[in-house]
């Protein structure tokens, strides 16, 4: 069963039971591109925007109360998760998001008419443009909806990062006294504790948590009410100032109206800045995951097995969660590049590639939120292998570096050459025999974790060594 709808290009047959209409159907035909749908988070945020606009227009008397109430109820149903199957346009679309805006306008209008006892497709008494889209444009509603969706997701991501930071700090304490050898350039370096290494992980993630929390400030300024190019053309002044207040109340977010909506409409540099913050977090996730992969290879840490690692090699287990995290990080970094290019390619008074910005931006937020939660759970099960850490520590020539303040560089080089000539295996034991138990203090977790050495304690060791 079909119904016929018309626009200035002609007419199309629409499935009779569909809530979308002719504008959506044209977009479906024009953009059979990716198979990706508009992110659900964007649809939800868009419903909030349309609800705010309907409330503002109704309270100010621009829409009849019964029509405004029907639109508001239809928006509420979308916010409850209904009609998701009606949002069918491809995420990658021309027109700066007009297809998505019209898809939402049509669904809301048809549902509102149904609520009022009228049939879908007649657009009476509620019209998708005359009522649902009144005093609006794609160019102010779409970026507004995108920023609202992003603000909610940034709050969730910040909380998830805090939980990951907490797990890393727990491991820092748990591994505080496990001595190990550090590594630079993939070679043995000076010693430290495993706990101190995890403190570096935790500190990096804490910076990410702060940056993600603070970057919400960059996208809290909205151009809603600016209509097509930010000048507010076709929108009454009282609506322009009132709609942002309604939207702030509905979302509970600290959002504000742009003082210069023209600039906010024509540029997306604020979103470029935020995806740069996400790029930084992705970079840290990649490094930490790769470090843990290598530490697992060296058997300094033990990852919890989560699935068999091979279809041909019995018993093989791979660091799959860390590998997945690294792949997510790469995707987020690629999305950051896409957003930057889309923003810089915008022309004059519009960001015409806003749909790709939205898809990439929200995908990155969703991926990071999911992978942060997965990684946090995985790392709670991570264990240290004290014996392997001890073995690497005691057999490394590099631990003599801790003795440099006591014996000097040249003397240390002589001792290293001596140990290599004698093919010494347990370096710690050899140094202990050569200098006595006093050197154990320099090789203790407390000494290796301290910021610099205590001159008075070192002088005592020098005196003991000279005697």
N, C-alpha and C positions, 0 to 999 in steps of 0.2 A: 504494500500500500504506500502510495506517495501523495504528497501535496505539492502544489506548484507555488513557487515564490518568485517575485520579480524585483529587479533593480534597474538602474539606468542602462545596463549592458544587455538586458534581456531577461529571460526566465529560466529557471532550473527546477527539476523535480527533486524534492527532498523527502527522505523517508518520513512517513506520516507521524511516527511516534518519536521522532527526534526533537530534542530541545534546541539544537543548533539550527541555523537557517542558511540563507543563500550566500551570505558573505563567507561563512565558514566552509560551505561546500565549494566555493570557488578557490579558497585557499587550499583545501584538501586536494583539489585537482591541480592547482598550480605548483605545489611544493611537495611532490612525492620524493623527497630527498633522503633524509637520514633514517626515518623510522623512529627517531627519538620524539617523544612527546614533550610538551612544555612542562617543566618541572612542577610537581604538585605544590611545592612551597610557594612558587610564583602564583599559581592559581588561587591558593588560599589567601595570600597577601592581596591579590587583585580583588577578591571578594570583599575584603576589609575596606579597600579603597572605594569600591562601588557603593558599599553600605554607607560609608562616611559621606560620600557625595549625595546619596539619596536622603540621608538625614538632614544634611545642610540645606538642600534644595526644598525639602518638605517644610522644615521649621521656618525657612525664610519666605515660604509661600510661592515658590516657583513651580512646585509640583503639588497636585491635589493630594490630600492626605491619604485617601484610600489607595491611590496609585503608589505613593511613597511607601506606605506600610507594606504593600505587596512586594515591592522591590526589596525592601529590607528583609522580609521573611524569606524571599528566594535566596538572598545573600547568606542569611543564617543557615539555610539548608546546605549550601555549598560549603560553608565553614564546618558543618557537621560531617562533611565527607561525602555528601550525596552528589550525584550527577558527574562523577569524575570521568566516566566513560564518554561524556558528551564533549569533552575538551580534546578534540581530535587533530588539531592542526599540527603540522610538523614544527619542531622547535626551531629549525633553521628555515627562516622565511624572509622574504623581502618586505619592505614597507615599515621598517623600524618597530615592528610589533603590532601593526594595525590588525593583522589577522587574529592574533590572540585577543586583542581588545574587543573585536567584533564577535569572536566566539563567545566570550564571556557576556557581552551585551545581549546577544541573542538568547543564550541559555537563561539568563536572568529574566529577560522580557517574556519569553514563552512560559517560564514557570510562574512568573507574576500574573500573567493573564490566566493561567490555569487556576491559580489560587482565587482569582476573582470570578471564576466560573466561565471563562471563555476558552476557545480552542487555540491550540498551538498553531503558529504560522499566520494568524490573522493580524497580529501585532496591534490589537485593539483590546482594551483601551491603553495598554502599555506598549510603547514603541521602543526598540533598542537604542535608537539615536535621539529621538525627541525627549525621552524620559531617562532611561538608564545611563545614557552618555551625556546628559544635559550639563552644559558648562564645562565640558571636559574635552580632552584630545588624547590620542594615544601617546603623544609626546610629553604629556605631564603625568598621566596615570601609569604608564608602563614603567618608567624609571622610578616613580614613587613606590609602586608595588615591589619592584626588584629590591629597592633599598630596605623596605620593611621586611621582606623575606630574609634578606641578608642579616639585618640587625637581630632578628630572632635566632638565626642560626649561629651568629657570632657569639651570642650569649651562651648557647649550648656548647659551642666549641671551647670557649674559655673555661667553662666548668669541667669539660672532659680533659682538657690539658692540665688543669689543676689536679685532677685525680691521677693522671699519669705522673706528674711531678711528685705527688705523694708517694707513689710506689717506688720511684727512683730514690727518693730520700730515705725510705725504709730500707732499701738495699744498701744505701750508703752507710747506714748505721750497722746493718747486719754484717757487712764486709769490712768494718772499720779497721780490724787488726790482722787482715790477711795480706801478708807481704807478697808482692809480685814484681816483675820487671816491666818497666814502661817500654814503649816502642815509638820510634820516630823513623820516617822513611822506610817503614816496614822492616826495620832492624832494631835489635835490642838497644834500649837507651837506659836512662837512670831509673832506679827503683822508686816505687811508691806503694800505696796500699790499694787493694781493689775497691775499698770504700771511697778512697779519694778519687779514683777514676769515675765511679758512679756519681760522686758529687759534681763532677764536671758535666755529666749528662743532665743531672737535676737542675743545675744552674742554667744551662742552655734552654731547657724546657721552661724554666721559670721566666726567662726573658720572653719566650714565645707567648706564655700566658699573659704577661703584662701587655705585650704589643697587641695581641688579639683583642684584649679587653678595651684598650685605649683606642684602637682604630675605628671603633663604632662612632667616635666623634667625627670621623671624616665623612660619613655618609648619613648623618642625622639631619642634614639640611635638604629639604625637598622642594621640588618645583611645582607641586600640586597647586592648581589655580592659575598656572601660567598658560594653559591651553597649548596652542600649536607651537609657538616659538618663545614662550616665556613672557610675552607682553600682557597676557590675560585677555586678549581679544575675544569677544563674545561672552565673557563671563562678568556678571555684576560684581561690583567691588565688595559688597557685603559678603557675598559667597566666597570670594577669594580669601578674605581674612578669617572667615568662620570655618571653612572646611578643614583647615589644618588643626583647629582646636578639637573638632569632632574626631578626627583621625587620631590625634594624640590620646584622647580619652578612650577610644576603642582599643587601641593597641597597648596602652600603658607604657609606650616608649617615649624617650626624651627626644622628640623630633621637633623641628621648627620649619617655618616657611622661609625660603630663600629671600634675602633682601634684593637680589638681582636674579630672578628666575631665568632671564635670557642666558646668562652665563652658565647656569646649572643645566639648562636644556641643551645647550650647544656643545658642552664638554662632559667627558666622563673621567677626568683625571682623578677624581676622588675614588672611583672604583679601581683605577689603575694602582693607586696608592695602597688600597686594601689588599688587592691580590698580590702586591709586592710583599706585604706582611705574611700572607699565606705561603708565598714562595719561600720566604726565610724559614718558616716553620717546617715546610717540606724538606728543605735542605738539612735542617737539624735532625729530622726523623730519618732521613736517608743515611746520614753519617752515623748516628747512634745504632741504627739497625745493621749497617755494614760492619761497624766495630764489633758488635755483639756476635755477628756471624763468624768473624775471624777469631774472636775469643772462644767461641764454641768449637771452632776447628782446632784451636790450640788446647782445648779441654780445660781452659781456665774457668769457664762457666759451663753449666749444663742446662740446655733448654729442655723444657718438658716436651716429650714426643706427642704430637697431636694427630698424626696420620702416617700410614706406611709411605715410604718415600720412593718406591720404585715398583713398576709392574713386572720387572724381570730379576731384580736383585733382592733376595729375601733378607728381611731384617733391616734394610736401609731406611734411615730416617733423615729427613732434610729440614733445614730451618725455614719452613714454608711461610710462617707468619712474618718473619723478618723480610723474606723475599717479597711477599705481598705488600708490605709496608713500603719497601723501596720502589715498587712499581707504582703505587699510589702517589708517592712523592714525585716521581717523574711525570705522572699525568698532571698533577697540580702545577708543576713548573711549566709544563707545556701550555696549560690553560692560562697561566699568567702571561705568557707571550701572546696568546690569542687576544686576550683582553686589551693588552697594550696596543697591539696592532689595530684592533677595531676602533679603539678610542682615537688613535692618531689619524686614522683614515676617515674620520667623520668630517663633514663639510658644512660650512656656513652655520645655519641655525639648528642643526639636528645631528643626532648620533644615529645614523641610519642602520648601523650594524648592531643595534641594541639587542636583538634576539640572540646573537651569538655570544655577546657579552654576558647576557643573563644565563644562558645555558652553561657556559664555561665557569662563570663565577659561582653559581649555585652548585654545580657539580663538584667543584673543588671543596666547597664548604661541606657538602654531604660526604664526600670521600674522606676528608680529614676527620670529620666527626666520627665516622664509622671506624676508621683505622686506628684512631686514638683509643677508642674504647676497646677494640680487639687487642691492640698492643699492650695496653695497661693490664688486661686480664692475663695475657701471656706472660708478662714479666713478673707477675706475682708468684709464678711457679718457678722462676729461674733460680738455680742453685749455683753456689761457688764450688769449685773443686780445689780444696786447700792443698792437696798433695801436688797437683800439677803446678799450681802457683808457686809453691815452695821450691819445687824442683827447678823451675825456670829461674827463680830468684837466686838460689844457691849456686847454680852452674853458670851464671852470667858474669863475664869479665866486667861488665858495666857497673856492678855494685861497688867497685873500687872508687868510683866517682864520689861516693859519699865520704871517702877518706881524704879527699883533696885538701880540705882546710887543715888537716892534721899532718899530711906527709908531702904535699905539693904535687904538681903535675908531673915533673920529670921523674921523681921517685916512683910515682904511680905507673908511669910508662915502663920503667925498669922491671917492676913487679909483674906487670902484665906479660912482658916478654919472657920473664922467668917461668910464669905459669904455663905459657904456651909451649916453651921448650920442654918442660917437665910433663906436659899434657895433663895438667891438673883438671880433674873433673868437678870436684866440689870446691868452688872458689871461696865460698864463705868459710868453710873449714880451714882452708889453707891460710886465709887472712887472719883467722882467729889464732892459728898456731904461730903465725909470724908476729902478730902484735898483741896477742893476749885477749882475754875476754872483754877488755875495755872497749874494743871496737864494736862490740855488740850494741852498745848504746847508740853509736852512730847509725847502726843498721836496724834500729828498732822502729816500729810503726810510729811511735810518738815523735822521734827525731825526723823521720822521713816526711811526716805530715806537717811538721812545724814550718812556719814561714821564716826561713833563714835559721842560722844556728846561734846558740848562746855562747858569746865570747868567753865568759868565765868558765863554763863547763869545758869548752875546748882547750883552754889554757891548762886546766887540770889534766886533761888527756895528754897534752904535749909534755907536761912535766913528767907524767908517768912513763911516757914513751922514751924520753931522754934518759930517765933513770934506769 
